[in-house]
Amino acid sequence: MRLYSLSVLYKGDPKVHLLKAAYDVSTFNFFQRARLREFRPFTSQLIAERSALGSRASVKEQEYLCHVYVRSDGLAGVVIADNEYPQRVCFTLLDKVLEEFSRQVSKMDWPSGSPATIGYSALDGYLSKYQNPRDADPMTRVQAELDETKIILHNTMESLLERGEKLDDLVSKSEVLGAQSKAFYKTR
């Protein structure tokens, strides 16, 4: 499970433009990085452009899953992740990032802003924090703990059943031994 890109965009009247972005290319080789440098901003802008105001969507693009949230004020966020990354965690991340971004960056700067002029530096921190959804999201953490508990409980039940079978075998053997000892006592 990986997050590859986290972008904040503004969907204005003429077109969508990138305000700020953070990328993780650590899992790609040198030659793939150049292709990804073009793919991520283009895909993010295209998906945000095709999404209606106030909507959320997930779009599969090649081996990636792109999650977009466009708020009614035109501020949009796009997360590019692999197919295994939980959708709910992506939208929680987008909610949090867009809310914080709108508090820290003036709405007047959105239509004319660019990555060089927008002073918002929290995207890299969010991208690294949310690489492991279990650590970043309480619901995912609880679900993982429940799954682990279920496995442990299942294993415990299996061993209890095995012990029960062994106890049944011991009881039947002791009954046989008791019957044999009674038979032996009577013959003496």
Backbone hydrogen bonds in HBPLUS format (Angstrom, degrees):
<---DONOR---> <-ACCEPTOR-->    atom                        ^
c    i                          cat <-CA-CA->   ^        H-A-AA   ^      H-
h    n   atom  resd res      DA  || num        DHA   H-A  angle D-A-AA Bond
n    s   type  num  typ     dist DA aas  dist angle  dist       angle   num
A0082-ASP N   A0002-ARG O   3.10 MM  80  5.72 151.8  2.18 154.4 155.9     1
A0004-TYR N   A0080-ILE O   2.74 MM  76  5.51 166.4  1.76 159.2 162.8     2
A0024-ASP N   A0004-TYR O   2.90 MM  20  4.93 158.9  1.95 139.9 138.5     3
A0005-SER N   A0080-ILE O   3.25 MM  75  4.99 148.4  2.36 138.8 138.7     4
A0080-ILE N   A0005-SER O   3.00 MM  75  4.99 159.6  2.04 132.1 137.5     5
A0006-LEU N   A0022-ALA O   2.95 MM  16  5.30 155.2  2.01 156.9 160.1     6
A0022-ALA N   A0006-LEU O   2.85 MM  16  5.30 147.2  1.95 147.2 158.0     7
A0007-SER N   A0078-VAL O   2.87 MM  71  5.15 162.1  1.90 152.8 158.4     8
A0078-VAL N   A0007-SER O   2.95 MM  71  5.15 155.0  2.01 139.2 145.7     9
A0008-VAL N   A0020-LYS O   2.78 MM  12  5.26 167.6  1.79 166.6 165.1    10
A0019-LEU N   A0008-VAL O   2.85 MM  11  5.60 159.7  1.89 148.1 152.0    11
A0020-LYS N   A0008-VAL O   3.16 MM  12  5.26 161.2  2.20 143.3 145.3    12
A0009-LEU N   A0076-ALA O   2.76 MM  67  4.98 166.2  1.78 140.8 145.6    13
A0076-ALA N   A0009-LEU O   2.84 MM  67  4.98 171.3  1.84 147.0 145.4    14
A0010-TYR N   A0017-HIS O   2.93 MM   7  5.59 160.4  1.97 157.4 163.3    15
A0017-HIS N   A0010-TYR O   3.06 MM   7  5.59 156.9  2.12 147.3 152.8    16
A0011-LYS N   A0074-GLY O   2.75 MM  63  4.80 170.6  1.76 145.1 148.2    17
A0012-GLY N   A0015-LYS O   3.32 MM   3  5.57 146.1  2.44 135.7 132.8    18
A0028-PHE N   A0025-VAL O   3.13 MM   3  5.51 167.4  2.14 117.0 120.6    19
A0032-GLN N   A0029-ASN O   3.19 MM   3  5.51 128.3  2.47 105.3 118.0    20
A0033-ARG N   A0029-ASN O   3.24 MM   4  6.45 142.7  2.39 151.5 161.9    21
A0036-LEU N   A0032-GLN O   2.99 MM   4  6.24 157.5  2.04 153.7 160.8    22
A0037-ARG N   A0033-ARG O   2.91 MM   4  6.05 142.6  2.05 144.0 153.6    23
A0038-GLU N   A0035-ARG O   3.26 MM   3  5.53 136.7  2.46 100.5 110.9    24
A0039-PHE N   A0035-ARG O   3.01 MM   4  6.23 156.0  2.07 145.0 152.7    25
A0040-ARG N   A0036-LEU O   3.08 MM   4  5.95 176.9  2.09 152.2 151.8    26
A0043-THR N   A0039-PHE O   2.86 MM   4  5.86 166.6  1.87 156.6 161.1    27
A0044-SER N   A0040-ARG O   2.93 MM   4  5.97 164.2  1.96 152.0 157.0    28
A0045-GLN N   A0041-PRO O   2.95 MM   4  6.09 165.5  1.98 149.9 153.6    29
A0046-LEU N   A0042-PHE O   2.92 MM   4  6.07 161.5  1.96 149.9 155.7    30
A0047-ILE N   A0043-THR O   2.93 MM   4  6.04 166.6  1.95 154.5 157.5    31
A0048-ALA N   A0044-SER O   3.04 MM   4  6.14 164.0  2.06 147.6 152.4    32
A0049-GLU N   A0045-GLN O   2.87 MM   4  5.92 153.1  1.94 145.8 153.8    33
A0050-ARG N   A0046-LEU O   3.10 MM   4  6.28 147.1  2.21 143.0 150.5    34
A0051-SER N   A0048-ALA O   3.32 MM   3  5.20 154.6  2.38  97.5 104.9    35
A0054-GLY N   A0070-VAL O   2.70 MM  16  5.34 123.3  2.01 120.7 138.1    36
A0055-SER N   A0070-VAL O   3.07 MM  15  5.47 118.5  2.46 139.3 151.6    37
A0070-VAL N   A0055-SER O   2.90 MM  15  5.47 165.3  1.92 165.5 169.6    38
A0057-ALA N   A0068-VAL O   2.93 MM  11  5.35 152.2  2.01 150.9 154.7    39
A0068-VAL N   A0057-ALA O   2.82 MM  11  5.35 167.4  1.84 157.7 161.6    40
A0059-VAL N   A0066-CYS O   2.71 MM   7  5.06 162.0  1.74 150.0 155.9    41
A0066-CYS N   A0059-VAL O   2.72 MM   7  5.06 176.8  1.72 158.0 156.8    42
A0061-GLU N   A0064-TYR O   2.92 MM   3  5.26 159.7  1.96 140.6 147.2    43
A0064-TYR N   A0061-GLU O   2.93 MM   3  5.26 159.5  1.98 130.0 133.6    44
A0065-LEU N   A0081-ALA O   2.81 MM  16  5.37 168.8  1.82 153.1 155.5    45
A0081-ALA N   A0065-LEU O   2.97 MM  16  5.37 171.8  1.98 150.1 152.7    46
A0067-HIS N   A0079-VAL O   2.81 MM  12  5.16 166.0  1.83 156.6 160.2    47
A0079-VAL N   A0067-HIS O   2.85 MM  12  5.16 159.5  1.89 150.0 157.0    48
A0069-TYR N   A0077-GLY O   2.94 MM   8  5.35 154.7  2.01 154.9 160.9    49
A0077-GLY N   A0069-TYR O   2.89 MM   8  5.35 152.4  1.96 144.6 153.8    50
A0071-ARG N   A0075-LEU O   2.83 MM   4  5.44 167.1  1.84 166.2 163.5    51
A0074-GLY N   A0071-ARG O   3.14 MM   3  5.52 163.3  2.17 114.4 117.0    52
A0085-TYR N   A0082-ASP O   3.36 MM   3  5.81 152.8  2.44 110.1 116.9    53
A0090-CYS N   A0086-PRO O   3.28 MM   4  6.65 152.0  2.37 145.3 152.9    54
A0090-CYS N   A0087-GLN O   3.08 MM   3  5.13 117.0  2.50  96.6 112.0    55
A0091-PHE N   A0087-GLN O   3.10 MM   4  6.47 160.2  2.14 158.0 162.0    56
A0092-THR N   A0088-ARG O   2.99 MM   4  6.20 146.2  2.10 142.4 152.2    57
A0093-LEU N   A0089-VAL O   2.93 MM   4  6.13 157.9  1.98 147.4 153.0    58
A0094-LEU N   A0090-CYS O   2.91 MM   4  6.23 159.6  1.96 148.9 154.6    59
A0095-ASP N   A0091-PHE O   2.96 MM   4  6.09 160.3  2.00 142.7 147.7    60
A0096-LYS N   A0092-THR O   3.06 MM   4  6.26 166.6  2.08 150.0 153.3    61
A0097-VAL N   A0093-LEU O   2.89 MM   4  6.08 167.9  1.90 158.9 162.1    62
A0098-LEU N   A0094-LEU O   2.93 MM   4  5.95 171.7  1.94 153.3 156.2    63
A0099-GLU N   A0095-ASP O   3.02 MM   4  6.06 157.0  2.07 146.5 153.3    64
A0100-GLU N   A0096-LYS O   3.05 MM   4  6.19 165.0  2.07 148.2 152.4    65
A0101-PHE N   A0097-VAL O   2.80 MM   4  5.92 160.4  1.84 152.4 158.8    66
A0102-SER N   A0098-LEU O   2.96 MM   4  6.03 161.0  1.99 143.9 148.5    67
A0103-ARG N   A0099-GLU O   3.18 MM   4  6.41 137.7  2.37 138.7 149.5    68
A0103-ARG N   A0100-GLU O   3.18 MM   3  5.14 128.4  2.46  93.8 107.4    69
A0104-GLN N   A0100-GLU O   3.00 MM   4  6.23 148.9  2.10 149.0 157.4    70
A0105-VAL N   A0101-PHE O   2.83 MM   4  5.76 156.7  1.89 158.4 162.7    71
A0109-ASP N   A0106-SER O   2.99 MM   3  5.51 149.7  2.09 111.5 119.8    72
A0110-TRP N   A0107-LYS O   3.36 MM   3  5.42 148.8  2.47  99.0 107.3    73
A0113-GLY N   A0109-ASP O   2.83 MM   4  5.39 116.9  2.23 149.1 164.3    74
A0117-THR N   A0114-SER O   2.99 MM   3  5.31 130.0  2.25 107.8 121.0    75
A0118-ILE N   A0114-SER O   3.02 MM   4  6.03 147.9  2.12 169.0 176.1    76
A0126-TYR N   A0122-ALA O   3.01 MM   4  6.30 159.7  2.05 156.5 162.3    77
A0127-LEU N   A0123-LEU O   2.85 MM   4  6.03 160.5  1.89 153.7 159.4    78
A0128-SER N   A0124-ASP O   3.05 MM   4  6.27 157.7  2.10 146.7 151.7    79
A0129-LYS N   A0125-GLY O   2.87 MM   4  5.99 158.7  1.92 147.4 154.4    80
A0130-TYR N   A0126-TYR O   2.93 MM   4  5.95 160.3  1.97 151.5 155.3    81
A0131-GLN N   A0128-SER O   3.38 MM   3  5.35 166.3  2.40 103.0 106.2    82
A0135-ASP N   A0132-ASN O   3.09 MM   3  5.62 130.8  2.35 112.6 123.4    83
A0136-ALA N   A0132-ASN O   3.24 MM   4  6.49 155.2  2.31 151.9 159.3    84
A0137-ASP N   A0133-PRO O   2.95 MM   4  5.62 155.1  2.02 143.0 147.5    85
A0141-ARG N   A0137-ASP O   3.06 MM   4  6.29 156.0  2.11 151.1 158.5    86
A0142-VAL N   A0138-PRO O   2.91 MM   4  6.14 161.4  1.95 152.2 156.3    87
A0143-GLN N   A0139-MET O   2.92 MM   4  6.13 159.0  1.96 147.0 153.1    88
A0144-ALA N   A0140-THR O   2.92 MM   4  6.11 156.5  1.97 147.2 153.2    89
A0145-GLU N   A0141-ARG O   2.95 MM   4  6.21 156.1  2.01 148.2 155.1    90
A0146-LEU N   A0142-VAL O   2.85 MM   4  6.10 152.9  1.93 148.3 156.1    91
A0147-ASP N   A0143-GLN O   2.93 MM   4  6.19 155.0  2.00 146.0 152.7    92
A0148-GLU N   A0144-ALA O   2.97 MM   4  6.24 158.2  2.02 147.7 153.2    93
A0149-THR N   A0145-GLU O   2.89 MM   4  6.11 160.9  1.93 148.5 154.0    94
A0150-LYS N   A0146-LEU O   2.84 MM   4  6.03 153.9  1.90 148.1 155.5    95
A0151-ILE N   A0147-ASP O   3.05 MM   4  6.32 153.1  2.12 146.2 152.6    96
A0152-ILE N   A0148-GLU O   2.97 MM   4  6.28 163.1  2.00 152.6 157.1    97
A0153-LEU N   A0149-THR O   2.82 MM   4  5.99 162.5  1.85 151.4 156.6    98
A0154-HIS N   A0150-LYS O   2.89 MM   4  6.02 153.8  1.96 143.2 150.6    99
A0155-ASN N   A0151-ILE O   2.95 MM   4  6.21 160.8  1.99 151.1 155.7   100
A0156-THR N   A0152-ILE O   2.90 MM   4  6.15 154.5  1.97 148.6 156.1   101
A0157-MET N   A0153-LEU O   2.91 MM   4  6.13 159.3  1.95 149.3 154.5   102
A0158-GLU N   A0154-HIS O   2.98 MM   4  6.24 156.6  2.04 147.7 154.1   103
A0159-SER N   A0155-ASN O   2.98 MM   4  6.27 159.6  2.02 147.9 153.0   104
A0160-LEU N   A0156-THR O   2.88 MM   4  6.14 149.9  1.97 147.6 156.7   105
A0161-LEU N   A0157-MET O   2.90 MM   4  6.17 156.8  1.96 149.5 155.4   106
A0162-GLU N   A0158-GLU O   2.92 MM   4  6.22 155.7  1.98 147.8 154.8   107
A0163-ARG N   A0159-SER O   2.88 MM   4  6.08 156.2  1.94 143.3 150.0   108
A0164-GLY N   A0160-LEU O   2.83 MM   4  6.07 152.4  1.90 146.0 154.1   109
A0165-GLU N   A0161-LEU O   2.92 MM   4  6.24 152.9  2.00 147.3 154.0   110
A0166-LYS N   A0162-GLU O   2.94 MM   4  6.26 156.3  2.00 147.5 154.3   111
A0167-LEU N   A0163-ARG O   2.77 MM   4  6.04 154.2  1.84 150.4 158.0   112
A0168-ASP N   A0164-GLY O   2.89 MM   4  6.14 154.0  1.96 145.7 152.8   113
A0169-ASP N   A0165-GLU O   2.94 MM   4  6.25 155.5  2.01 147.2 153.7   114
A0170-LEU N   A0166-LYS O   2.90 MM   4  6.20 155.6  1.96 147.0 153.8   115
A0171-VAL N   A0167-LEU O   2.85 MM   4  6.12 158.1  1.90 151.8 157.6   116
A0172-SER N   A0168-ASP O   2.94 MM   4  6.19 165.2  1.96 151.7 155.5   117
A0173-LYS N   A0169-ASP O   2.87 MM   4  6.07 156.6  1.93 148.3 155.4   118
A0174-SER N   A0170-LEU O   2.81 MM   4  6.01 154.0  1.88 146.9 154.4   119
A0175-GLU N   A0171-VAL O   2.89 MM   4  6.13 149.9  1.98 147.4 155.8   120
A0176-VAL N   A0172-SER O   2.96 MM   4  6.19 155.8  2.02 145.2 151.6   121
A0177-LEU N   A0173-LYS O   2.82 MM   4  6.07 158.9  1.87 147.3 153.6   122
A0178-GLY N   A0174-SER O   2.78 MM   4  5.94 153.7  1.85 142.8 150.4   123
A0179-ALA N   A0175-GLU O   2.90 MM   4  6.13 158.2  1.95 147.0 152.6   124
A0180-GLN N   A0176-VAL O   2.87 MM   4  6.11 156.9  1.92 149.1 155.9   125
A0181-SER N   A0177-LEU O   2.83 MM   4  6.05 153.0  1.90 146.9 154.6   126
A0182-LYS N   A0178-GLY O   2.97 MM   4  6.20 151.6  2.05 144.9 152.4   127
A0183-ALA N   A0179-ALA O   2.97 MM   4  6.19 154.6  2.03 145.0 152.1   128
A0184-PHE N   A0180-GLN O   2.82 MM   4  6.03 152.6  1.89 145.0 153.0   129
A0185-TYR N   A0181-SER O   2.87 MM   4  6.02 152.6  1.94 142.8 150.1   130
A0186-LYS N   A0182-LYS O   2.99 MM   4  6.18 154.8  2.05 146.3 152.4   131
A0187-THR N   A0183-ALA O   3.17 MM   4  6.36 147.3  2.29 141.8 149.6   132
A0188-ARG N   A0185-TYR O   3.38 MM   3  5.44 148.0  2.49  98.1 106.9   133
